[in-house]
Amino acid sequence: MRVHAQPGGGRGRAISLTDRVGERDVLDRLAEAVRSGESRALVVRGDPGVGKTVLLDYLAGRATAAGCRVVRALGVQSEMELAFAGLHQLCGPMLNRAERLPVPQRDALRTAFGLAPGPPPDRFFVGLAVLSLLAGVAGDHPLICMIDDEQWLDRASAQALGFVARRLAADPVGLVFAAREPGAELAALPELIVDGLRDDDARALLDSALPGPLDARVRDLIIAETQGNPLALLELPRGLTPAQLAGGFGLPGAVPLTSRIEDSFRRQLDALPAATRRLLLLAAADPSGNPSLVRRAAGQLHLPIQAGEPAVEAGLVEFGTRVRFRHPLVRSAAYQSASFAERRQVHAALAEVTDPEADPDRRAWHRAQATAGPDEDVAAELERSAGRAQARGGLAAAAAFLERSVALTADPARHAERILAAAMASMQAGAFGKALDLLATAEADPLDEFQSARVDLLRGQVVFASGHGGDAAPLLLKAARRLEPLNLELARETYLNAWNAAAFTAHLDGGIVLHEVSRAARALPAPGGNSRPLDLLLDGLALLITDGRAAAAPTLRQAAKAFTDIPVDDVLRWGWLATAPSALMWDDYRTRAVYARQVQLVRDAGALAHLPIYLWRLAIASAWMGDFADAAALIAESDSVAEATGRPIAPNALLRLRALQGAEAEASTPMASEIEQGQPHAQWAAAVLYNGLARYEEAAPAARQAAASTFDPWISMWALPELVEAAARVGDAELARDALARLAETTQPCGTDLALGIEARCRALLSDGAAADALYREAIDRLGRTRLRPELARAHLLYGEWLRREGRRVDAREQLRMGHDMLAAIGMAGFAERARQELIATGETVRKRNIETVTTLTAREAYIARLARDGLTNPEIGARLFLSARTVEWHLRKIFAKLGIGSRRELHAALASLGQDGQPT
């Protein structure tokens, strides 16, 4: 069998993909699957000219015949700097359905495409909007989207489409990419590798392209040199003399195949008239393929449009509803073979005829390419284009505009400012190497002191963002010191960044840099006027390190209050530091309130890349309160967002939940992995788990390791109660007393019921007689006024254990029964079993309650069921989990079947029958 198609859609000699049965079979199955209501994603990968476009043409024909709608887009190398250009090309024909999207998604998409003003949209939120758009279109007819030359998509478009490809589930949507080397955005997607033709097929194709017979040895040499590449087989012999073909000359193997094909096209172009070559250069310089634009620009250059006829007759280009080159390598050859002066002339003509209102960024880019030397007017226009790109969320595009603007700037002061702006944009886009290169370039300029200090600041921020916290803290400290006499507000912000970086790596250097940062921050003059929340935070954290918690407590309380209502930009900016003051003050009410507000703000802002970390922190707070179902739901959402954005996060919240549940089997593997990496949160979770299982010999060393994390404002202080309990149970009184003393240093300055209740419970473990009895009662009284049911239940358990050992069986049974019932209701299986065994020891018979977590529903299904029960619509649920409404409907059908119900109305009773929102009774 043969599949014939024009190469690249042009009108030249047909490329025949002989017996590509395997590739065609894959595409046939894909088309049939989408037609039948399934989703598919595929990357067609191969060298230039191997036939990827031909395969896409074949798929388009099969899909159309099967009743699918087909939409295509093409990556264009010269458009790689225009944010969302490729995505707009793909979605443009479907934008009439954008009004049906949820309002936040619709607004994000319109902002990304420059159709409406708005805050810069998160790129993953744009991806979610595209997913919803494609799913909505596919609701009318199965949809297959094909993106050719994916390697030339602008980065914003590639990220959004990669996001969509990973989230396809139950919608009749196919997403097929063709690429030479797929970008990282398509990692882990199924691939169809397209190799060269087999030797016998290659011989047949080569014979069809030659006017006469060819010596068999020369033919075999050409096939070997081309590796069976169809385009190379057709194009390389062109332009070679009969003598060269007969002798096998003209095909130097040391030159890369792509270069040889392009050289062949260049030889064909050289044979054309000069006016034709110039018109092709003009068309190659315009990535839009708009024939009207090319025609107007040709008029600027006094080129008749008929000049293109020889190229059309040669099959190199097509002037129709769009200007289409036979192959991207023809476009490349037409552009690269021209001189720089000739390229500048055609870009100037294209800039002249590009509408500055409708397409200002493309006009600015053409003007930049037309400019040979510094030009402030063009540089300023590029700077404005960078601002528009940033407003649409196109950070990589903004960085490219700014970098080109730098090259056209003559004024030294402006040159330095634009380099710094380009470095900042590159860092925000994740191009850390490029940012550091730009900063090195900036240092070659005559910088003033403030600019030089900002170079240090940016370098420290880049190093920290790239994951090298140990190197970042000294750099940020240096920058902060230089900024002190120049801009005190910025200096204080930089010290806070330096404190954050130093805290992350304090376990590596013993806190040396953290102490140095804190001492320097303490020496700063007071901020003028009212202190900002970050000023209070910096002062409180610095005091904590230099003078201890008692000295820091008043300032930390002020900071905790100030951070309860900061705007979303500051939430995203300061992250976990915003909750540090309330956590350090043992303020459970405010800590959870801040976490909940952060999640809501970040979710509403569509800042999806940041959302997982806030979700798992709220999940830990929910688990801390004993709401395990809410914690599990938040973990499921966090995992879903992390998977969608391709940013895995540590299993901190899950380990905390499993530890409280006493679920050793589920916790052991991830816990061991995290402990091996030296993560203190895993040691803390292990201490909780083993205390619950009454394996104190294992709990004590785990708690000791976690409590040694002196500079962690959360884990170390919460590990201390576990250490007191474990050490007391194994008889290590000295270790227990030392841990209690350290704990009191954190609780006494705070004075909250939570702090003093935990301290009283721990102090009771090391006391006797009436003193112990009073302390246990104080702990129960204080913890009863908090929302932390697990801590209160554990106080009842410990009190009951002590009463039994004191021989007060009746009193012991009352406390143990209360503790057991609370622990079982919460779902703390390990601690509940510990209480049950103590009750048995008092002579009471206790039925072992089944408090295993529900296994009929997966974590995602349980979360979807709860959201549906709470009244969220399918699109609203989909927005939470980055799924289409149709996929949510598919999940709900599975949930209904598992629960034996037929509608949403029955979810409330079905979930209630499982216990606390998913926990069996």
N, C-alpha and C positions, 0 to 999 in steps of 0.2 A: 504494500500500500504506500501511497505517497500523499503528503499534505503539502500543498503549494500555497505560498503567500508571498506578497511583495516584501522585500527587506525593509523593515522600519516603516512600512506603509507607503513606500515610494513607488515609482513606476519603472524601475530598472528591471534587469533580468531576475526572474523568480528564483528564490532559494528553495530547493527541494529537500525537505527533511524525510529522507527515505527510511521507512521502517522504524520510525520513532514510536514504536508500539507501546513501550513502557511509559514514556512521558505522556502520550495521548491517553493511555488508560488511566493514569493518575488524574488528569484533568477531567476526563469523562466522569469518573467517580465523584469528583468534587462538584461538578455541575449537577449531577443527579442528586447528591446529598442536599445541596442547597434547594433544589427544586422540591425536594421531599420535606423541607422544613427544618433542616439541620444547619448548623453554622460550621464554617471551615476557614482556616487561615493557612496560607502556604507561601513560601519564599521560593521562587524559581531562580536558581543561582547558576551563573556560568560566565565565561569570558566574553568580551565584546565580539559580536559576530557569530556566536555559536547557535543562535536561533531562539533566544528568549522571547523576543517580540513576536516571532512567528507563532510560538506556542500560545502567547496571549491572544493573538488573532484567532487561532484555532478555538481556544476556550470561549472567546466572545461569540463566535459563530454557534458553537454547541449550546451555550447558555441561552442565547437569543431564541434558538430553535426550540429549546425546552420551556420557553415562557418566562425566563428570568429577565429582569431589567439589568442592563450592563452600563456601568459608569467607569470612565477611564481618566487617568491623570498621568502626567509625564514629568519626571524630575528634570530640571534644566540647570546645568552647571552655573550659568550666570545669574540664576535666581536664588542661589543658595543663601544669599545674605538678606533676602526679603522674607520677613517672618510670616509664617502661615500661608505663603504663596501656593505651595503644593496642595495644602488642605483646602484652600479656597477654590482651587481649580477642580478638585474632586467634588466638593460639596456645593459648588455654585448652582448646578442644575436642580438641586434639592432644597435650596434655601426658602422656597415658598412654604415649606413645612415647618420652618423654624418657629413660627408663631405658636405651634402646638407643643413646644418643649416647655418644661417647667421654667418659670421666669428666671431663676438664677442661671440656669444653663443657657437659655436663649440670650440673656444679656452677655454672658461670657463669650459666646460664639460671635455675637455681633461686634463686641469690643475687639476680639482677636482679629476679625476681618476688617476692622476700621470702619464699620458701618454705623457705629454709635459710640458716644463717649462713655467712659466708665473707668473704674480702677483697673489696674493691670490684672487680668485673670490668671489664676493658677493654671499651668499648662495641663495638669491632670484633670482639672475641672473642664477645660476645653475638650479634652479627650472624652470625658463623660458626656458632654453635650453632643459630640459627634456620634458616640455610641447610641445615644437616644435617637438622634436624627436618622441614622441608618436603620435602626430597628423599626422606627415609625414608617419609613419608606418601604421597608421589607414587609410590613403588614399588608400592603396592597399587592405587591408582587415580590417573589424572591429576588434578592439583589446580589449582584456580583460586582465588586469594585476591584479594578486592576490598576496598579501603580507601576509603571515602567521606569527604569533607571532610578530606582529608589536611592541609590548611592548619591544622587544629586538633589535629593529633597532638602529644603531648608530644615534646620534642626528642630524647630518648633513643630513643623508638620510631621516629621519623622517620629518625634516623641509622642505626639497625639495619636498617630495611626498605630504605632507599636502598642500603645495603651489599649486601643480599641481591639486590636488583634488578640491580645491576651485575655480580653474580657468577653469575647463572643461565647455564647453558651447555647441558648435555645431559640435563637432567631435565625430565620432563613437568610443569612448573610454570608457571603464569601468574600474574603479579603486576600487578594493575591498580589504579591510583590515580585518584580523582576529586578535583579541587581547583580552587578559584577561581584562586589564584596558587600554583603548586607551590613548596615550599621548596627551598633550595639543595641539600638532600640528594638531590633527584631530577634534578639538572642532567644534561643530555646524554642522558636517557632519551627514547625515542620519544614523541611527543605526538599526541593526537587533539584538534584544536581544535573545540569545539562552538560554533557561532555561532547567532544567532537564526534564526527561520524565514523562508523566502522570503515575499514580500509576499502572494502568493495563498494560501499555507498559513496565514499569520498572519490574513488576513481570514476564512478559514473557521473558524479556532479562535475568533476574537473573536465572530463571528456566533453560534457555538454557545453562547457564554457569556452572551449578552444576551437578555433576555426579549422584546424587540421590535426593530423595524428601527432602523437608525442612519444618519444622514446620511452620505453617502459621504465628504464632506470631513472630517467629525469622525472617521470611522473611519480615514481615512488619517493624520490627525494622531496618533491613539492608536498606530497601528502605527509611525509614525516615532518617536514619543516612547519607545516600548517597545523599539525596535530588533528587533522580532520575538521578544522574549523570551517564551516560552510562559507562565511563571508570571505575569509582569507583565500579559500580555494577559488572563488570567483574573481577576487580583486587583485591578488598578488601577480598573477600572470599578465594583467593588463599593463601596457606600457613597456613591456619587455620585448626586445627584438627577437625575431625567429632564431638568431644565432645564440642569444642568451638562453632562450628556452631549450634549444637543442643541446646546448652544452651544460645546462643546469646552473648557469651563473645568474646573478641578480637576486639571490635569496640568501643573504648572509645570516647564518643562524645565530650569531651573537647579538643581533638586534631583537628586542622584545617583539612578540607577534603583533601587539596592538600598534606599536610604532611603525611596523612594516605595512600594516593595513592602511594606516593614516598616510604613510608615504605614497602608497599606491593611489589613494584618493587625491593627494597633492599633485601627483603627476597628471592625473586626469584634469584637475583644475588648471594646471599650467597650460594645458592645450587650449583652454577657452580664451575668447577675446578679453581684452583688458576691462572693458565696460561690464562684461558678464561677471568677471571675478570680483569687481568692486561691488556690484549689486549683491552677490552672494556674501561678501564680507559684511555688507549692511544688514542683510537678513540674519547672518550668524550672530551679529552683535545685539540683535533684538530677541530676547527669549520669549516674548509674548506670542510670536507667530501671527501677529495681526497684520494682514496684507494691506489694510488701509494705512496703518502707521508706516509700514515699509514704503508704500507708494509715496506718501507725503515726504518722508525723509529722502527718498530718491530724487524728488523734485528739488529739494534743497541742494542736492549735489549735482543737479542737471543730468541725472541719469534717466533715460527712458525705460519704462518698465519692460519694454520689449527686449531689453538687453539680457533678460533672464532666459530667453527662449533656447539658446544653445545648451544651457545647463539642464533645462527641462527635457530636451531631446536626448541628452546623455544620461537621463535617469538619475541625476544627482539631487534634484530638488523638485518640489511640486508647489505651484502657486494656485491655491484654490481658496476655500473658505478659511484656510489657515496656511501659512508657509511651513512646509514640512520637508526637512532634509531626508535623504534616503536612509541615513544612519547618523547617529550622533558624531561618529568619527569624521563624516563629511563636514558637519558644522565646525568641528574642531580644526580640521585641516584648512577650511576656508578662513577661519579667524587667525590661526597661528601662522599661516604662511604670509600674512600681511605684515608690513612694517609698523612700528609703533606710531609713526606719523599718520599712516593710512587708517589705523584703528581710531586714533583720536578724531580724525575728520568724520568718520561715520557716527561715532558716539556723539559728537557735537550736533550733527544733523538730527539724530534721534532725540536728543535733549530738546532741541528747538521745537520739534513737533509733538512732544509729549505734553499732555495737559497738566499744568502745574497744580490745578485744583483737584482733578480726578485721580491723578497718579503722581503725587509729589515725590515719593521716595524713589520710584524708577527714574524720574527726571533727574533727581539729585545724583543718583548713581551714574547715569550717563554723563552728566556734567563732570563728575569726578574723573571718569575714565577719559574724558576729552581734555583734561587739564594736565599740562606738562610740568608745571612748577607750582610754587605756593600761590594760593588764591583765596583770600579771606572770605570773599562772598560765597564761593563754593564750599569752603570748609564750614562756614556757619550754616549753610543749607544742609550739609551732612549731619551737623550737630542737631538740627531740628528733626531730621529724619530719625536719628537715634532716639530722641525723646518720644517720637510717635511709636517707634518700635517697642520701647520700654512700656509705654502706655498700653500696648496690645499684649504685653507679656513675652515679647520676642527679645530676650536678653542677648542671645548669641548674635542676632541681627544688629542690635544696638551697639554691641562691642565692635562689629565689623565696620559700621558707619563711623564710629568714633575713631577707630584706628586709621581709616582712610582720611578722616578729617585732620588727624595729627600730621599726616604726610603733606598736607596742603597748607599748613599753618606756618607762617614766617615769624610772627611775633613771639618772642621767647616766653613771656608770661602766659599767653594763651596756649602755647605749645605744651607747656608743663601741665596746665590745668586739664587740657584735653587728654594727655597721656594718663593722668590720674583717673579721669572719668572712664577712659577705655579700660584701664586695669580693673576698676571697680566693676564695670559691666561684665568683663571677662570672668572675674571671680564669681559674680552672681550667676553666671551661666554655667559654672562648673569647670571652666577652662583655666585651671589653676596654673598650668605651665605657661600659657600665654600671658596670664596676669603677671607672673613673676618676670617674664621677659620684658614686658612693657615697663615694669618698675625699674628694671636694670637700665632700660633706655632713658627713663626719666632722670636717673641719677647722672647721666652724661650732660644734662642741661644745666644751665646756671640757675639753680633753685634758690628761692629765699628760704628762711629758716622754717616757716610754717609749711611750705610745700615739702621740704626735706623731712620734716617730722611726720607729715601725712604719708610719705613713702614708707617710712618705718611702720606706721600704723597699718597701712594696707598690706604690707608684707607679713606682718604678724597675723592679720585676719586671714590671709590666704593660707598660711601655714596651718593655722588652727582649723580652718574649714576643710583642709585636705587631710585631716586626721593626725597631724603631728603635734599634739598638744604640748609635749615636752619641749619642743623647739619654739613653740609659739609664745609661751609665757614670758621668757626673757625679752623677746622682740617687742611684745606689747608693753612690757614694763619700760623698756628703753623709749618707746614712742610716747608713753604717758609722761615720763619725766621731761622730755623735750617740749611737750605741749603745755606744760604747766604755766610758763610765763606768757604763752601765746594765746591760749584759749582754755580757760579753766574748766568750762563746762565739758568740752570735748576731752580734756585730760581726765576728768573724773569718770566719764564713760569708758575711756580707754583703761583706766585702772580697774574698773569693774570687769571688763573683758579679760584683763590680765589675771585677776583673781579667779575668774571662772576657769581659764586655761590652766592655771597653776593648781587649782583644786582637783582637776581631772587627773593630774599626774603626780599629786603629792605622795602617793604610795610608792612612786619610783625614786624620788629624791629626798624622802623623809620630811617633806614640807618646807624645804629650805627656801624655794622661790616664793611659795605662798606666804611665808613669814616676811620675806623681803617686800613683796607687794603690799602686804597689810601695813607694815611699818611706814612705807612711803605714802600710802593713802591716809594714814593717821596724821601725817605731818602736813597735809594739804590745808590751805586756808578754808574757812567755812564758805559755802556757796552764798552768793549774794541773794538777798530777798528770801522768799519762801523756798524751803528745800524741796526738790523734786523727789518722787518716789525712789528713783535710782540713787540719789544722794543719800537718802536714809538707808537704803540697802547697802551701799558701799561702806558707809560709816559703821553700820551694825556688823557686817561681815568682817571688816578689818578689826574692830574691837573684839570680836569673838576670838580671833586668832591671837591678837597681841595681849589682851587683858582678861580673856575668859568670858564665860556666858553671863555671869552676874553683872559684869560691867556693860555687856552688850545688850542685855535684856530690854532696857527702856527704849533704846533706839530700834531694836528689832521689832518691838511691839508697834511702834509708830510705822515702821516700814510695812508690817503685815497689814495694818489698816489701810495704808496708802495704796497697796497693790490690789485691793479688792475691786477697784473700779477703773483700772488703767485701760486705755484703748487697745484695740486689737493689734495695732502696729507694735506697741510696746510688749504685748504678750508674745508676739512672734519674735521680737528682738531679744527679749531676756529669758524666754523659755522657762526652764525649771527654777532659775534664780528668783522668779516672781513668787514662787510658793515657798522658797526657803525660809523666810522670816516666820510665817505661821507654823511651818513644820518644826522649826527649831524651838518655838515657844510652846510646843505640845498643845497647839490650839486646833483640836480636831474639827470643830465647827467651821472655823474660817478656812482651814486647809481644804476641806472638801468643797466648800462654797467657791473658793478660788479655782479649784480644778474643774468644777462643773461649769463655771463661767468661761474658763479658757476653752473648754471643748466646744461650748456653744458659739463663742466668738470665732474660733478657728473654722468650725464647720460652716457657719454662716458666710464667712469670708471666702470660702472655697479654697482655703490654703491646705490642700490635701497632702502635700509633701510633709507638712508639719503635724498633721492630725494624729497619726498613730501614737506618737510619744505622749500626747495629751490624753488620748483614750486609755492607754495602759496605766497612766498615773491615776486617772479617775477610777479605773478598775481596781487598783490597789486600795484606794480609799473605800470603795464599795465593799471589797472583801474584808477590810479592816472593821467595817460596820456590821459584818455578818450577812450582807446581801449578796450571797454567792451567785444567784441567778443574774443579777444586774452585772456583777463582775464578769461572769462568763460571756454575757451579751456584749459588753464593751470590748473584751478581748477578741471576740469573733469579729467585731467591726474593725478593730485595730489591725488584725491579721488580714482582713479583706482589703483594707486601704493599703497596707504595706505591700501586699502581693500585687495590687493594681499599679502602684507607683514604682515597683521594683526596688523598694528600699526596705529590706528585712530589718527587723528590730529584735533586740534581745528579749528572751522570754521572761522578763522580770515579773510581770503581773501574773502570768500563768504559774510560775513557780510558787509565788506567794499564795495563790489560790489553792494549788494542789497541796502545799504544805499544811495549810489550815484544814483542808479536807482530810488530811492523813492518807492521801492517795500516793503511796510510795511507788507503786508499779508505774504509774503515769509520770511521776516526777523524777525517778532515778536517772534516766538517761540524759535528759536536758540538764538536770542539776549537776551531774558528774562532768558534763562538757563545759558548763560555765565555771565550775570550781577549778577545773584544769586550766582555764584561762585566767584564773586569779580574780574572778569577779566576786566582790564581797556580798552582793545581794543574794548570790546562790548559797553562800555559807550561812547567811541569815535564814534563808528559807529552810536549809537543812537543819538548823538548830530548832526551828519551830516544829518541823516534821518529827524529828527524833524526840523532842520533849513530849509531843502528843502521843507518840508510840511508846513512851516510858523507856526509851533507850538512851538513858542519860549519858552513858559513857561515850556515845557517838555525838550527842547534842553538845556536850561541853567543848570539845575542840573546835567544832564548827562555829559555835557562838563566840569563842575566843578569837578566832580568825576574823569574823565579821566585825567584832567590837574593836579590833586593832585598826580598822579603817578610820583613824582619828579625824581625818579631814572631810569625811562624808557627813553632811549635816543631817542625814536621815538615818542611814543604815546603822552607823556605829551606836547611836543612842538607843535605837530599837533592838539592837542585838544584846545590849546590856541586861535587860530583864530576863532574856533567855539564858544568858550566862549565869546570872544569880541562881535561877531555878535549877539548871543542870548541875552547877558546881555544888549547890546545897545537897542535891540528891545523891551525888557520888561521894559526898563527905569531904570535899575540898573547901573547908571553911575559909581559909586565907584567900583563895581565888574568889569565892563568893563575896567576902567582905570588900575586897578591892573593887570588884565590879559594882557593888552597891555604892561605894564612895564615889566612883566615877558617875554613876547614874544620878546620885543626889546633886552633883554639880550641874547637871542639866535640868533637873526637875525643880529644885528649890527656887532658882531665880524666876521661874515661870509662874508658879502658884496656881495653875489651872487644876480643875478636878481630875483631869486625865493624868497630868504629871504627878500630882500628889497621891492619886489613887494607885498608880503603878508603883511608885516608890513605897507606899505603905504595904502593898502586897509583897514586894521583894524584901522589905525590912522584916516583915512577919516571918518569912522563911528562916531568918537568922536569929529569931527571938524565941523566948520560952514563956510559959505560964501566962499570967494575966496580960503581960505586954504583947505577946503574940496574938492573944485573943482580941485585944483592942485594935491592934493593927489590921487584922483580917476584917474586922467589922468596919473600920474606917475605909479600907480599900473597897469593900462592897458598897458602902454608902456613897463614896465619891464616884466610883465607876458607874454606879447606877444613875448618876446624873449626867453621864455622857451618852453618846449614841453608839458606843463601841461594845456591842453585845458580846463578841468573843472574849474581850478582856474581862468583862463582868462574869461571864460563865466560868472562865478559868479561875477567877478569885473564889467563886463558890466551890469549885473543885479542890483547890489548894486548902481552903479552910476545912472542907470536909475531910480531906486526907489527914490534916493535922489533928482534928477532933477525934478521929478514929484512933490515931496513935496515942492520944491522951486518954483513951478508954471511955470517951463520951459518945457511945454508939448511937443513942437516940438523936442527939444534936448532929452527929456526923451524917446520919441518914437524911436528915432534913436538908443539909447543905449539898450533899452528894446527889440527892434526888433532884434538887433544883438545878444544880450544875449539869447533871446528865440530861435532863429534859431540854435545857437551853441548848446544850452542845449538839444534841441529836436533831433538834428542830433547825438549827443553823446549818447543819450538814458537816460538822467537824467530827468525822468518824473516829480518828485516832484518839482525840481527847475524850469523846463520848465513851469509847470502849474502856479507857482508863478509869473513868468514873464508874462504869458498870462493874468492873472488877473490884473496885473499892466497896461498892454497895454489897456485892456478894460476900466480901470479907466481913461485912457487918452482920451477915446472916440473912440478908434480904434476897429474895429471888427476883431477878430482873430479866425480862425478855430482851434478847438482842434485836434491836430495831434495824430495819433495812434502810440505810441512808446512803446507799451507793448512788452515784450520779446517774441521771437518765441516759440510757444508751440507745433508746429507740430513735432519737433525733440527733443528728450531728450538731456541732456548735453553731454552724451557720443556719441550719434549719430551725433550731431552737430560737435563735435571734429573730429570724424572719417571722416565726409563729408569734412571738411576743409583740413585734411591731404591728403585725396584722391584727392581733387581738386588741391593741391599743388604738386601732382605727386608722393607721396610715394606709394610704392607697398604694397600689403596686408601683407607680412611678416614684412615690416618695420613699418607699422601701428600697427601690433600685438605686436612688440617689445616695442613700446611706451606704450601700454595699457595692456600688459601681457595677450594677447589673441593669440590663434592660427590663422594662416592665414585663415583657413576655417571659424572660428568664425567671423573674420573681413568680409569675403565675405557674410556671413549670415546677418550681420548688414547692409552692403551696399545694399543688396537686399531690406531690409525693408526701408532704406533711400530712395532708388530710387522710391519705391512704394508711400511713403509719399509725395515726391516732384513731382511725376508724370513724371519722366524721365526714360530713359532706359540705360544710360551709364555714365561713368566718364566724358566724354567730355561735358556733359550737366550740370555738377555740378557748374561750374563757373557762368553760367547764372542763374541757379536756386538759388544759394546762393546770388548772386547780387540782384536778384529780391526781396529778403527779406530785403534788406538794407545793412547795414554794416556787411557783413559776418554773417548773421543770424538774423539781426534786421529788422523787418518789416518797411516799409516806411509808 
